[in-house]
Amino acid sequence: WSFLLAGFLLTFTSSFGQTYFISLFAGEIKTSFGLTDGGWGAIYTIATTLSAVTMIWAGVLTDRFRVRQLSLAVMILLALACISIALVPNGILLIGVIYALRLMGQGMMSQLGAVSMSRWFVAARGRAISLASMGFAAGQALLPIVFVALLVSYDWRILWVLAAVCVVAVIPAMQFLLRQE
C-alpha cells in the first residue's frame, strides 16, 4: 500500500505543472505582464516544447536513480519553480519558469509515477498503474476548485507560493512511504 500511495502522490503532485492548473492563472499572468493571448500562447508553447524535448534525456534519470532520491530532487525543483512564477519579473523570464513547471511537474513527476509502478509491481502492474494514475484525476478534480475559490480572495502570486508549500508538504510523506525502497 505504501508504494501505491507513493505513486498516487507522485501523479497528484504533477498537477502543479499540468496545463489545467497553470491555465487557472492565465488571465492574471497576461494582465501582469501585458501579454496578448498570442503572446501568452507563444510563451507557453515554447516552454512546453522545450520541456518535452528535455524529457528525452531527463526521463533516463528514472532508470538510474531510486524513486526516493529522484522524487526528492524533482519535488524541490518543482517547489522552486512554483516560487519562481510568483517572483518572475517579466515575460521573457516567464519562458524559463513555465519550462521548469512543465518539466518538473507534468514531465518528471508523471514519469516517476508511471516508472515506479512498473518497477515495483510485476504481477499486478496494470492495476498498480491504474491506481497510481488516480492521482491525476484527483488533482484535476480538487485543485482547480480550491485554487479558483482562493483566487477570489488572494493574489495569484500568493497562490503559487501556496502551491510550493503543498509540494514541499508532500516530501516528508514520500520519504516515509519510500523508506523501504
C-alpha positions as CSV (number, residue, x, y, z in Angstrom):
1,W,0.0,0.0,0.0
2,S,2.9,2.4,0.7
3,F,4.2,2.1,-2.8
4,L,0.7,2.6,-4.3
5,L,0.2,5.7,-2.2
6,A,3.6,7.0,-3.2
7,G,2.6,6.5,-6.9
8,F,-0.7,8.3,-6.3
9,L,1.1,11.2,-4.6
10,L,3.6,11.5,-7.5
11,T,0.8,11.8,-10.1
12,F,-1.2,14.1,-7.9
13,T,1.7,16.4,-7.3
14,S,2.3,16.6,-11.0
15,S,-0.8,18.8,-11.1
16,F,1.2,21.9,-10.3
17,G,2.9,21.6,-13.7
18,Q,-0.1,20.5,-15.7
19,T,-1.8,22.8,-18.2
20,Y,-5.1,22.7,-16.4
21,F,-3.5,24.1,-13.3
22,I,-1.3,26.7,-14.9
23,S,-4.2,27.9,-17.1
24,L,-6.1,28.8,-13.9
25,F,-3.8,31.8,-13.7
26,A,-3.5,32.7,-17.4
27,G,-5.7,35.8,-17.1
28,E,-3.7,37.2,-14.2
29,I,-0.4,36.3,-15.9
30,K,-1.4,38.0,-19.1
31,T,-2.6,41.1,-17.2
32,S,0.6,41.3,-15.0
33,F,2.9,41.1,-18.0
34,G,0.8,42.9,-20.6
35,L,0.6,39.8,-22.8
36,T,-1.9,39.2,-25.5
37,D,-3.5,35.8,-26.0
38,G,-0.9,35.2,-28.7
39,G,2.0,36.3,-26.6
40,W,1.0,34.0,-23.7
41,G,0.4,31.2,-26.2
42,A,3.8,31.6,-27.7
43,I,5.5,31.6,-24.3
44,Y,3.6,28.5,-23.2
45,T,4.2,26.7,-26.5
46,I,8.0,27.4,-26.4
47,A,8.3,26.4,-22.8
48,T,6.3,23.2,-23.2
49,T,8.1,22.2,-26.4
50,L,11.5,22.7,-24.7
51,S,10.4,20.7,-21.7
52,A,9.2,17.9,-23.9
53,V,12.5,17.8,-25.8
54,T,14.3,17.8,-22.4
55,M,12.3,14.8,-21.2
56,I,14.0,12.7,-23.9
57,W,17.2,13.0,-21.7
58,A,15.7,13.7,-18.3
59,G,13.5,10.6,-18.5
60,V,16.5,8.4,-18.4
61,L,17.2,9.6,-14.8
62,T,14.3,7.4,-13.7
63,D,16.3,4.3,-14.9
64,R,19.4,5.4,-13.0
65,F,18.1,6.6,-9.6
66,R,15.8,5.3,-6.9
67,V,12.4,7.0,-6.9
68,R,13.0,8.1,-3.3
69,Q,16.1,10.1,-4.3
70,L,14.9,11.4,-7.6
71,S,11.4,12.4,-6.3
72,L,13.1,14.4,-3.6
73,A,15.2,16.4,-6.1
74,V,12.3,16.8,-8.6
75,M,9.9,18.0,-5.9
76,I,12.4,20.5,-4.6
77,L,12.8,21.8,-8.1
78,L,9.1,21.9,-8.7
79,A,8.6,23.9,-5.5
80,L,11.3,26.3,-6.6
81,A,9.5,26.7,-10.0
82,C,6.3,27.4,-8.2
83,I,8.0,30.1,-6.1
84,S,9.7,31.4,-9.3
85,I,6.4,32.0,-11.1
86,A,5.3,34.1,-8.0
87,L,8.5,36.2,-8.3
88,V,9.2,36.3,-12.1
89,P,9.6,40.0,-13.1
90,N,9.0,39.9,-16.8
91,G,7.6,37.9,-19.7
92,I,10.9,36.8,-21.1
93,L,11.9,35.0,-17.9
94,L,8.4,33.6,-17.8
95,I,9.5,31.2,-20.5
96,G,12.1,29.6,-18.2
97,V,9.7,29.4,-15.3
98,I,6.9,27.7,-17.4
99,Y,9.6,25.4,-18.8
100,A,10.6,24.4,-15.2
101,L,7.0,23.9,-14.1
102,R,6.2,21.7,-17.2
103,L,9.5,19.7,-17.0
104,M,9.3,19.0,-13.2
105,G,5.5,18.8,-12.8
106,Q,3.9,17.4,-16.0
107,G,7.1,15.7,-17.2
108,M,9.2,14.2,-14.4
109,M,6.5,13.7,-11.7
110,S,4.3,11.9,-14.2
111,Q,7.2,9.9,-15.4
112,L,8.2,8.9,-11.9
113,G,4.6,7.8,-11.1
114,A,4.5,5.5,-14.1
115,V,8.0,4.2,-13.9
116,S,7.8,3.5,-10.2
117,M,4.6,1.4,-10.6
118,S,6.2,-0.5,-13.5
119,R,9.4,-1.1,-11.4
120,W,7.7,-2.1,-8.1
121,F,4.8,-4.2,-9.4
122,V,5.2,-7.2,-11.7
123,A,2.1,-9.5,-11.4
124,A,-0.3,-6.6,-10.8
125,R,1.5,-3.9,-12.8
126,G,-1.6,-2.8,-14.7
127,R,-3.7,-2.4,-11.6
128,A,-0.9,-0.6,-9.8
129,I,-0.5,1.9,-12.7
130,S,-4.3,2.4,-12.7
131,L,-4.4,3.1,-9.0
132,A,-1.5,5.5,-9.1
133,S,-2.9,7.3,-12.1
134,M,-5.9,8.2,-10.0
135,G,-3.7,10.9,-8.6
136,F,-4.1,12.7,-12.0
137,A,-7.9,12.6,-11.7
138,A,-7.8,13.7,-8.0
139,G,-5.6,16.6,-8.9
140,Q,-7.9,17.6,-11.8
141,A,-11.0,17.3,-9.6
142,L,-9.8,19.0,-6.4
143,L,-7.1,21.6,-7.2
144,P,-8.9,23.8,-9.7
145,I,-11.9,24.1,-7.3
146,V,-9.7,25.0,-4.4
147,F,-7.4,27.4,-6.2
148,V,-10.2,29.2,-8.1
149,A,-12.0,29.7,-4.8
150,L,-8.8,31.1,-3.3
151,L,-8.2,33.3,-6.3
152,V,-11.2,35.4,-5.4
153,S,-9.5,36.5,-2.1
154,Y,-5.8,36.1,-2.7
155,D,-3.3,37.4,-5.3
156,W,-2.3,34.8,-7.9
157,R,1.3,35.1,-6.8
158,I,0.5,34.1,-3.2
159,L,-1.3,31.1,-4.5
160,W,1.8,29.9,-6.4
161,V,3.7,30.2,-3.1
162,L,0.9,28.1,-1.6
163,A,1.4,25.6,-4.4
164,A,5.1,25.4,-3.5
165,V,4.1,24.8,0.1
166,C,1.9,22.0,-1.0
167,V,4.7,20.3,-2.9
168,V,7.1,20.7,0.0
169,A,4.5,19.2,2.3
170,V,4.4,16.0,0.2
171,I,8.2,15.5,0.5
172,P,8.2,14.0,4.1
173,A,5.3,11.7,3.2
174,M,7.1,10.5,0.1
175,Q,10.3,9.9,2.0
176,F,8.4,8.0,4.7
177,L,6.4,5.9,2.2
178,L,9.6,5.0,0.2
179,R,11.8,4.3,3.2
180,Q,12.0,0.6,2.3
181,E,12.5,1.2,-1.5
